[in-house]
Amino acid sequence: MRTALKLFAAVVTTVVLFLGGFAAYIAWSFSKASIDTIGKVDFDRPLVIPPLAPSSVDTQGVRTFNLSMQAGETDLGRGGPTRTWGFNGAFLGPTLRATRGEQVRVNVTNRVGETSTVHWHGMHLPAAMDGGPHQPIAPGATWSPHWQVDQPAATLWYHPHPHGETAKHVYRGLAGLFIIDEANEVALPKTYGVDDFPVLVQDKAFDGNQLDDTHGLFQSAGILGDTVLVNGTPGPFLDVTTQRVRLRVVNGSNARVYRFHFDDKRAYAVVASDGGLLPNPVETNELLLSPGERAEIVVAVRPGERTVLQSTPPFADSNRFTGDTDRLDILELRGAAALRPSPAIPAVLAPAPDLADDPVAATRQITLNGSSTNFGKMDMGRVDIVARLDTTEVWAVTNSDGQVHNFHIHDVQFQVIRYAGASPPPVLAGWKDTVLIRPGESVELRMRFTDFADADSPYMFHCHLLRHEDQGLMGQFVVARQGEAVGGLHVDHPDDAATQVTTGHAH
């Protein structure tokens, strides 16, 4: 009897200690979940401006770039070198730049020792050149996609997209900008590194001086770091020499949603979104960007002044574990004593998207929930949607769970028709490829499939919170010609494509 009592007491003690330890862990996690760096960042490093990637043009007029994915070490302000990955360097990559109408080729060599890919985020191009999970680059191999740039001037970016490994590869530093120009652009600041700057914003967590890619038990969205890097620069400042500067802001973070504003609440003009210039500039003093989204803003600076770009809580639900209570200093702008004149911002920037009155060939219902869509978890051997070349479709996308999601589609830019049950706000009036969807809300997107048909090569659609993507919140679609068979199956009507279709692309 005494032995049984001792055993019972030991079990009770173990349970109490476990519950106490778990409660302590919850309390510790809760206390650490909120991040506030406002006023605590020493802006003591000049903002690194990624170099423009060199290129050559052959006798056929093809502009060729060379990118090497490689490992290295970088000073990220942690008191010692940090192991990182980059393109043509130790961390991040150069800015690729091409003009609409050009033929481009990019030779990508993988020297990081792991199979990866390079996806051209926001680019309209053939599926076989897209750089998704179906175009792997083995260690030591070179992949050479080529296509004609045929879309409006825009700020795009490139990053890895290997199936199940995207979050890790992007977090280590494989990312860069791809800027598209047009021959007759409107009068905006446009001299790279003078009055037109890339601003690639990423948050990082560290274990000592090394990147920490783990996430807390309650951080289902993924990593939320307490250090913000801009173009890989910790504590960055930008010396401004002109009356206005154009900032090409890219949310390159794995999971964080930013609400960008300046510390003095000054207004600035949003002139472009993912797919290029807005119809008209939108004056605001704050802007939400979720992972993968881009925006170009033009901000006026006075001589000798300083102002800090910051992020405040993006939502009102105060969820500490999704960054909703975080306050972050990001980038300090420093006006020179004398500033060169800048052109006034034009009242009209670009034609508005024109799909609202298109005949609709198919309407799709897509639901995002946890780590899967209504088609199921991502399956490399399954095509979820078959779109027909030269048709317009409506995709109604719903976030049906309690987590924040966004939605990104490859190849096409879409027009936001409805946003959370209402007309879209002015900052969503341009072409988009990534859109934030809050819990319980829906968006109606309209897109036109043109130029490229390949029934054997899928494009992706997915949540761009990279942990969600890696866990399976992604699907596949192909663009096929009218009446064309897909994977041995004939799809007579576009509406039939909502049925999952098995292709020969099992991997």
WOLIN-V294191 format. One record per backbone hydrogen bond with DSSP energy under -0.5 kcal/mol. NH is the residue of the N-H (numbers start at 1). CO is the residue of the C=O. Records with the same first field share a line. If there is no record, write none. Layout:
BEGIN
NH->CO / CO
END
This chain:
BEGIN
5->1
6->2
7->3
8->4
9->5
10->6
11->7
12->8
13->9
14->10
15->11
16->12
17->13
18->14
19->15
20->16
21->17
22->18
23->19
24->20
25->21
26->22
27->23
28->24
29->25
30->26
31->27
32->28
33->29
34->30
37->327
40->37
41->37
42->40
43->41
44->42 / 235
45->235
47->237
50->48
53->95
56->64
58->62
61->58
63->61 / 103
64->56 / 62
65->105
66->54
67->107
69->67 / 109
70->68 / 86
71->111
72->84
74->82
76->74
82->74
84->72
85->172
86->70
87->92
88->68 / 86
92->85 / 173
93->175
95->51
96->94 / 177
98->179
100->181
101->149
102->99
103->61
104->147
105->63
106->145
107->65
108->106 / 143
109->67 / 107
110->141
111->69 / 109
116->137
119->159
120->130
121->119 / 157
123->120
125->123
129->126
130->127
135->132
137->116
138->136
140->110
141->138
143->108
145->106
147->104
149->102 / 147
150->148
154->180
156->154 / 178
157->121
158->176
159->119
160->174
165->162
166->162
169->165
170->166
171->167
172->168
173->169 / 170
174->169
175->173
176->158
178->156
179->96
180->154
181->98
185->182
188->186
192->190
193->196
194->191
195->191
196->191
197->246
199->248
201->199 / 250
202->229
204->227
207->210
208->206
209->207
210->207
212->205
213->211
219->216
220->218
222->219
227->204
229->202 / 227
230->233
231->200 / 229
233->230
234->232
235->228
236->233 / 330
237->45
238->332
240->238 / 334
243->340
245->299
246->195
247->245 / 297
248->197 / 246
249->247 / 295
250->199
251->293
252->201 / 250
258->289
260->258 / 287
261->310
263->308
265->262
268->284
269->298
270->268 / 282
271->269 / 296
272->296
273->276
275->431
276->273
277->153
278->271
282->270
283->281
284->268
287->260
289->258
292->251
293->290
295->249
296->272
297->247 / 295
298->269
299->245 / 297
301->243
304->336
305->302
307->333
309->331
310->261
311->328
312->259
320->318
322->319
323->320
324->319
326->323
327->35
328->311
330->309
331->309
332->236
333->307
334->238
335->305 / 333
336->240
340->241
349->279
350->279
353->429
358->355
361->359 / 392
362->392
364->394
366->364 / 396
368->398
369->367 / 372
372->369
373->376
374->367
376->373
378->472
382->379
383->501
384->382 / 476
385->476
387->385 / 478
389->480
390->449
391->388 / 449
392->359
393->447
394->362
395->445
396->364 / 394
397->395 / 443
398->366
399->441
400->368 / 398
405->437
407->435
408->462
409->433
410->460
411->123
412->410
414->432
415->446
416->428
417->415 / 444
418->444
419->422
420->442
422->419
428->425
429->426
432->414
435->407
437->405
440->399 / 401
441->438
443->397
444->418
445->395 / 443
446->415
447->393
448->413
449->391
450->448
452->450
453->451
454->479
457->454
458->456
459->477
461->475
462->408
463->473
466->254 / 464
467->221
468->465
469->465
470->466
471->467
472->468 / 469
473->468
474->472
475->461
477->459
478->385
480->387 / 478
484->481
486->489
487->485
489->486
491->484 / 489
492->490
496->493
497->494
498->495
499->496
501->383
503->381
END
